[in-house]
Amino acid sequence: MKKIVIGAIVILVLLLIGLNLKKSNNSFEVRIKKVEKKELVARVEGTGEIKPRKNVEISADISGKIVKIGVKEGNKVKKGQFLLRIDPAFYKADLEGAKALAKATEAELIQAESNYKVAKESYERANELYKKGIISKEEHSKAESNYKGSISTLKSLEFKIEEAKASMRSAAERLKKTIITSPVNGVVTSLNVEEGEVAMIGTMNNPGTVLLTVADLSVMEAEAWVDETDIVKVKVGQKAKVTVDALPDVEFKGEVIEVGNSAQASSALASTEQVKEYKVVVLIEGDVSQLKPGLTATVNIQVAKREAALTVPISSIVVRKREGKEIEGVFIARNGVAKFQPIKKGIMGEMEVEVKEGLKEGDVVIVGPFKTLRILRDGQPVKPSRTLEKKHGGR
């Protein structure tokens, strides 16, 4: 029984060897393509959203009840146009109080100036009389003390006058801030309050009430996030194409105006590892009237371009081991035999890659099928497949 099993195994091994030998003697049917020169563009893609270039969130500089709103969401506004008013009653009273204090201090100053003149004259007269020995030293000292006291009172009231005027200016400024106007020409993109609500100013720990947002929709940009593996290729000034999901048939042209230096970490959907992305801002050119803030956008940035690059399809690139090292290259079809040729790559387009070293124009490379390229070895016989050529436009 044991001999029968061993014999069966030997026969099976011989059959497998025979099949492999037969396969190795047969030519692989492959799809081929000539190496040619053409324009090649390398692009980097990122996704994000449309934003206005100027987007102003307006908060209150003072606290108070909102008594009037002069605009609605979607209204166009001009710079300086009235937007809303905060109840001015408290701030008017504050200003009147500051004015009254200033007037009272001015009255005190007038009296102090009069006292100063009297004290000065008394001191000068006492000084003369003391020199002649008519009055005592005590009387002279008293006149001198009154004179110096009047000077001190006068200076103190002068400082109080300046302080009162500053308080008056501050109160007037706060009263002025009860009327809020638009800082830019634009559109009211959001109105977050209603009449009767209380506007709060921000503190160190709590942000203030954002009353409304005014955006200049005549200048729009796409703020996108680009993967860390591609961000090093992106530079300010590069041209870009912008598309939005809401307008699939419209393509906008733009230019990179900002490349972020800080990464944003986001969790990958199918992994616990974090993917790092960098912000890129593209200024959109031309008519942007169809765009609205918040629309999902895709930016396609041109990071490199070759006018006459020697190219091969990306599908033709394979990796083979030589002397223990993995080397990238392609298989050249030459005289019915596959010849592995190492190459040095340049820029990469959507479907093709630049070859900087290893090939010349007119070389015939094997581009598929993938399952054949995966197992193809140097020196194996190959032949162009007519079926594959028909399926791929005769290539």
C-alpha positions in Angstrom: 0.0 0.0 0.0 2.9 2.3 0.9 4.6 1.7 -2.4 1.3 2.5 -4.3 1.0 5.9 -2.5 4.7 6.8 -3.3 4.2 5.8 -6.9 1.1 8.0 -7.2 3.0 11.0 -5.7 5.9 10.5 -8.2 3.5 10.4 -11.1 1.7 13.6 -9.9 5.0 15.4 -9.6 6.1 14.3 -13.1 2.7 15.5 -14.5 3.2 18.9 -12.8 6.7 19.2 -14.1 5.4 18.4 -17.6 2.7 20.9 -17.4 5.1 23.6 -16.3 7.5 22.8 -19.1 4.7 22.9 -21.6 3.6 26.3 -20.3 7.2 27.6 -20.3 7.5 26.7 -23.9 4.3 28.5 -24.9 4.3 32.2 -25.6 2.4 34.5 -23.3 -0.3 36.6 -25.0 0.4 40.2 -24.1 -0.7 43.7 -24.8 2.1 46.0 -26.1 2.7 49.7 -26.7 5.4 51.8 -28.2 7.3 54.2 -26.1 6.5 57.7 -27.3 7.0 61.4 -26.5 4.0 63.5 -25.4 3.0 66.3 -23.1 2.7 65.0 -19.6 1.1 66.8 -16.6 1.5 65.8 -13.0 -1.4 66.7 -10.7 -2.2 66.6 -7.0 -5.8 66.4 -5.8 -7.4 67.6 -2.6 -11.0 68.0 -1.3 -12.5 70.7 0.8 -15.1 73.5 0.4 -15.8 76.8 -1.2 -15.3 79.9 0.9 -15.5 83.7 0.3 -12.1 85.4 0.2 -13.5 88.0 2.6 -15.8 86.6 5.3 -16.4 88.9 8.3 -18.0 87.6 11.4 -19.4 90.6 13.2 -19.6 90.6 17.0 -20.6 93.3 19.5 -18.0 95.4 21.2 -20.5 96.3 23.9 -23.3 94.3 25.7 -27.0 95.2 25.5 -30.4 94.4 24.1 -30.8 94.4 20.3 -33.6 96.9 19.6 -33.4 97.1 15.7 -32.2 94.9 12.9 -32.0 96.6 9.5 -31.1 93.6 7.2 -32.2 90.1 6.4 -30.1 87.0 5.5 -29.2 87.2 1.8 -29.4 91.0 1.6 -26.6 92.8 -0.3 -25.0 95.5 1.8 -22.4 98.3 1.2 -19.5 99.3 3.4 -20.9 101.6 6.2 -24.5 100.5 5.8 -26.6 100.2 8.9 -27.0 96.6 10.2 -28.4 96.7 13.7 -28.7 98.8 16.8 -28.1 97.9 20.5 -30.2 99.8 23.1 -28.4 103.1 23.6 -30.2 104.2 26.8 -27.5 103.1 29.3 -24.7 104.5 27.1 -26.4 107.8 26.6 -26.8 108.1 30.4 -23.2 107.2 30.8 -22.1 109.9 28.4 -24.3 112.5 30.1 -22.8 111.5 33.5 -19.3 112.0 32.0 -20.2 115.4 30.6 -21.7 116.5 34.0 -18.5 115.4 35.8 -16.4 117.3 33.4 -18.5 120.5 33.9 -18.3 120.2 37.6 -14.6 119.7 37.6 -14.2 122.7 35.3 -16.1 124.8 37.8 -13.8 123.6 40.6 -10.9 124.5 38.4 -12.1 128.1 37.9 -12.4 128.5 41.7 -9.0 126.9 42.2 -7.4 129.3 39.7 -8.9 132.3 41.6 -7.6 130.9 44.9 -4.2 130.4 43.3 -4.0 134.1 42.3 -5.0 135.3 45.8 -2.5 132.9 47.5 0.3 133.9 45.1 -0.3 137.7 45.7 -0.4 137.1 49.5 2.8 135.1 49.4 4.6 137.7 47.4 3.5 140.5 49.8 4.4 138.4 52.8 7.8 137.7 51.3 8.5 141.5 51.0 7.2 142.2 54.5 9.3 139.4 56.0 12.5 140.7 54.4 11.8 144.1 56.0 11.1 142.5 59.3 7.5 143.7 59.5 6.0 140.2 59.9 7.1 137.1 61.8 8.6 134.0 60.3 5.4 132.1 61.3 3.2 134.5 59.2 5.6 134.2 56.3 5.5 130.3 56.5 1.7 130.3 56.6 1.5 132.5 53.4 4.0 130.2 51.7 2.1 127.1 52.7 -1.2 128.5 51.3 0.5 129.4 48.1 2.0 125.9 47.6 -1.3 124.3 48.5 -3.1 126.3 45.8 -0.6 125.1 43.2 -1.2 121.5 44.2 -4.9 121.9 44.1 -4.7 123.6 40.7 -2.6 120.8 39.2 -4.8 118.1 40.7 -7.9 119.6 39.1 -6.1 120.0 35.8 -5.5 116.2 35.9 -9.1 115.6 36.8 -10.2 117.7 33.9 -8.1 115.5 31.5 -9.5 112.4 33.2 -13.1 113.6 32.8 -12.6 114.5 29.1 -11.1 111.0 28.6 -14.2 109.4 30.3 -16.4 111.6 28.1 -14.6 110.4 24.9 -14.8 106.8 26.1 -18.6 107.1 26.8 -19.1 108.7 23.4 -17.3 105.9 21.7 -19.4 103.2 23.5 -22.5 105.1 22.5 -21.3 105.1 18.9 -20.8 101.3 19.1 -24.5 100.8 19.7 -25.0 101.3 16.0 -23.3 98.5 14.0 -22.5 99.0 10.3 -21.1 96.7 7.6 -17.3 96.8 7.4 -17.2 95.6 3.8 -19.3 95.4 0.6 -20.9 92.0 0.4 -23.9 89.8 1.3 -25.3 88.9 4.7 -24.7 85.1 4.6 -25.9 84.5 8.2 -28.0 86.4 10.7 -27.8 84.8 14.1 -29.9 87.1 16.3 -33.3 88.6 16.6 -34.7 91.8 18.0 -34.9 91.5 21.8 -32.0 89.2 22.2 -29.0 90.4 24.3 -25.6 90.7 22.6 -22.7 89.7 24.8 -19.1 90.7 24.4 -16.4 88.1 24.5 -14.1 87.3 27.5 -11.0 85.3 27.9 -12.9 82.0 28.3 -16.1 82.8 26.5 -16.4 84.0 22.9 -18.7 86.9 22.2 -22.0 86.7 20.3 -21.5 86.5 16.6 -24.4 88.7 15.5 -24.1 88.2 11.7 -21.7 87.4 8.9 -21.0 89.5 5.9 -19.1 88.0 3.0 -17.8 89.4 -0.3 -19.1 86.7 -2.7 -17.4 88.4 -5.7 -14.1 86.8 -4.8 -14.2 83.1 -3.9 -11.6 80.5 -3.0 -11.4 76.7 -2.5 -9.9 75.6 0.8 -8.8 72.0 0.3 -6.8 69.4 2.3 -3.9 67.5 0.6 -2.3 64.3 1.8 1.2 64.6 3.3 2.7 62.5 0.6 1.7 65.1 -2.0 2.0 68.4 -0.2 5.7 68.8 -0.8 5.0 69.1 -4.6 2.5 72.0 -4.1 3.8 75.6 -4.3 2.2 79.0 -4.3 1.5 80.2 -7.8 0.7 76.8 -9.3 -2.4 76.6 -11.6 -5.3 74.5 -10.5 -8.8 73.3 -11.6 -11.7 73.4 -9.2 -14.9 71.4 -9.5 -17.9 71.3 -7.1 -20.3 68.5 -6.6 -23.3 70.8 -7.1 -22.1 71.8 -10.6 -20.6 68.6 -12.1 -20.4 70.0 -15.6 -18.6 73.3 -14.7 -14.9 73.6 -14.2 -13.3 76.6 -12.6 -9.7 77.8 -13.1 -7.6 79.0 -10.1 -4.2 79.5 -8.6 -2.7 78.3 -5.4 -2.3 81.3 -3.0 -1.6 79.6 0.3 0.1 76.3 1.3 -0.3 75.4 5.0 2.7 74.5 7.2 0.7 72.7 10.0 -0.8 69.3 9.5 -4.3 68.3 10.5 -4.7 64.7 11.6 -7.8 62.8 10.6 -8.6 59.2 11.2 -8.8 56.9 8.2 -12.1 55.2 7.6 -10.7 51.7 7.4 -7.8 52.1 9.8 -7.0 53.3 13.3 -3.9 55.1 11.9 -4.1 58.8 11.5 -3.7 60.4 8.1 -2.0 63.8 8.0 -3.3 66.5 5.7 -2.3 70.1 4.9 -4.5 73.0 3.9 -4.1 74.5 0.5 -6.1 77.6 -0.6 -6.9 78.1 -4.3 -8.1 81.5 -5.5 -10.8 80.9 -8.1 -10.6 83.0 -11.3 -13.4 84.3 -13.6 -17.1 84.3 -13.0 -18.0 82.9 -9.5 -21.6 83.9 -9.4 -22.8 80.2 -9.4 -20.7 79.4 -6.3 -22.0 79.5 -2.7 -20.1 79.2 0.5 -19.9 75.7 1.9 -20.2 73.8 -1.4 -18.0 70.7 -1.5 -15.1 71.2 -3.8 -12.3 69.2 -5.4 -9.1 70.9 -6.4 -6.7 69.5 -9.0 -3.3 71.2 -8.8 -0.8 71.1 -11.7 2.5 70.5 -9.9 4.7 69.6 -13.0 4.5 69.6 -16.7 6.7 68.2 -19.5 6.2 69.3 -23.1 7.9 66.2 -24.7 8.2 63.5 -22.0 9.2 59.9 -22.9 6.2 58.1 -21.4 4.9 54.6 -20.7 1.6 53.5 -19.2 1.7 53.1 -15.4 0.3 49.6 -15.9 3.5 48.5 -17.5 5.7 49.2 -14.4 6.7 46.1 -12.5 9.1 45.2 -9.7 11.7 42.4 -9.9 14.5 41.3 -7.6 18.1 41.5 -8.8 20.9 40.7 -6.5 18.6 40.8 -3.5 17.2 44.3 -4.3 13.8 45.2 -5.7 14.1 47.2 -8.9 11.4 49.0 -10.9 11.3 48.5 -14.6 9.3 47.4 -17.6 9.3 44.4 -19.9 10.4 45.1 -23.5 9.0 42.9 -26.2 12.0 42.2 -28.5 12.1 39.4 -31.1 9.3 37.6 -29.4 11.0 37.5 -26.0 10.3 39.6 -22.9 13.3 41.5 -21.7 13.2 43.1 -18.2 14.6 46.7 -18.4 15.2 48.8 -15.2 14.1 52.4 -15.6 14.3 55.7 -13.7 10.9 57.4 -13.4 10.1 61.1 -13.6 6.8 62.8 -13.1 3.6 60.8 -13.1 0.4 61.7 -14.9 -3.1 60.2 -14.5 -2.4 57.1 -16.6 1.2 57.5 -17.8 4.6 58.0 -16.2 7.8 59.8 -17.5 10.8 57.6 -18.1 14.0 59.5 -17.6 16.5 56.7 -18.1 16.3 53.1 -19.4 14.2 53.4 -22.6 14.2 55.2 -25.9 11.5 56.4 -28.2 10.1 53.5 -30.3 10.8 50.7 -27.8 7.9 48.3 -27.4 6.9 47.7 -23.8 4.4 45.1 -22.4 1.5 46.8 -20.7 -0.7 43.9 -19.8 -2.6 41.9 -18.9 -1.9 42.4 -15.2 -2.0 38.7 -14.3 0.6 38.0 -17.0 2.9 40.9 -15.9 2.7 39.6 -12.4 4.3 36.2 -13.3 6.3 37.2 -16.4 10.1 36.5 -16.2 13.0 37.7 -18.1 13.6 35.8 -21.4 10.1 34.2 -21.6 8.5 34.1 -25.1 5.7 36.5 -25.7 3.4 37.4 -28.6 0.9 40.3 -29.1 -2.7 39.2 -28.4 -5.1 40.1 -31.2 -8.0 39.8 -28.8 -6.4 42.2 -26.4 -5.5 44.5 -29.2 -9.1 44.7 -30.3 -10.3 45.3 -26.8 -7.9 48.2 -26.3 -8.1 49.9 -29.6 -5.5 48.0 -31.5 -2.7 48.6 -29.0 
